[in-house]
Amino acid sequence: MHIITTLDDNWMGQGRSIATALVESDGHRAIVDPGPGSTLATLRKELHARGVSFNELDAILLNHIHLDHAGATGALVRENPRLAVYVHRRGAPHLIDPTKLLASAARLWPNDLQQLFGEALPVPEGNLRILDGGETITLGSRKIEVAYTPGHASHHVSYFENLEGVAFVGDTAGIRIEGHSYVMPATPPPDIDLEIWDSSLDAILGCKPKRLFLTHFGFSENPAEHIAQFRQRLHRWMDTTENILQTAKSDAEAMESFITTMRREIREHLGADEGEHYALTAGLNLSFLGLARHARKRAAAP
Ligand SMILES: [Zn+2]
């Protein structure tokens, strides 16, 4: 039996915000991005509804270690010490000791970190399977190839499975909530780099996936069109950020101007309700901070 199922982590009580993929093959089971600690109970319920318990999982495949994707990993390993956790080399130290990761998250979400993401327990080093990109993971009769796809995060990887041609791309191909065509960048600090990101998009296209699977949220059926739209929008958001930074009188004014501009764009495409849903899923304030940081680095480069 070979199935890929979308599990809705129902983050902050909002459906279609954070997805976990359940990948099954011949009695072997992996999940891609278990989600944050705050939605662990929902994940358990969603798996249970498909007749799967935490103890029956063989592996967790992490796209990257941001809390909305990977926060629940330590809790899952505590319940099922047999779990293999696949993660890029540069993300691994922050799973073993999440202190720094939590400190930087606390700077971005000073008031509601616990409510948003819950607990992030450390992951024992022995459970980690360190990736650089280029590996092949076997799951039952599926082969899953790993590609290093930085840009959103310096330790981001994508996974390509061979039987159905699905590419699990995490946040490398932006946010597109299933059922909509609008693709939105998520560009939080500190790693945003558009030149590197462009190569990662080329790498994804080079694997010729039939479908993409996005953590936010679900399947996208036309990878070439999706990535073309995303690439163009990402660069346009960057240009807008650079223009705003040149004219704004302060950082606060620049951020406000960015948020107003982008919120208007999103609402034009999606209407007010879905627009707010997108904006909540990837905070526009964080996207501004990430793009502004990259703009300043670019400007300072010789
Ligand atoms: Zn994310």
Boltz pocket constraint, residues with backbone or C-beta under 6 A from the ligand:
constraints:
  - pocket:
      binder: B
      contacts: [[A, 66], [A, 68], [A, 69], [A, 171], [A, 186], [A, 215], [A, 216], [A, 281]]
      max_distance: 6.0
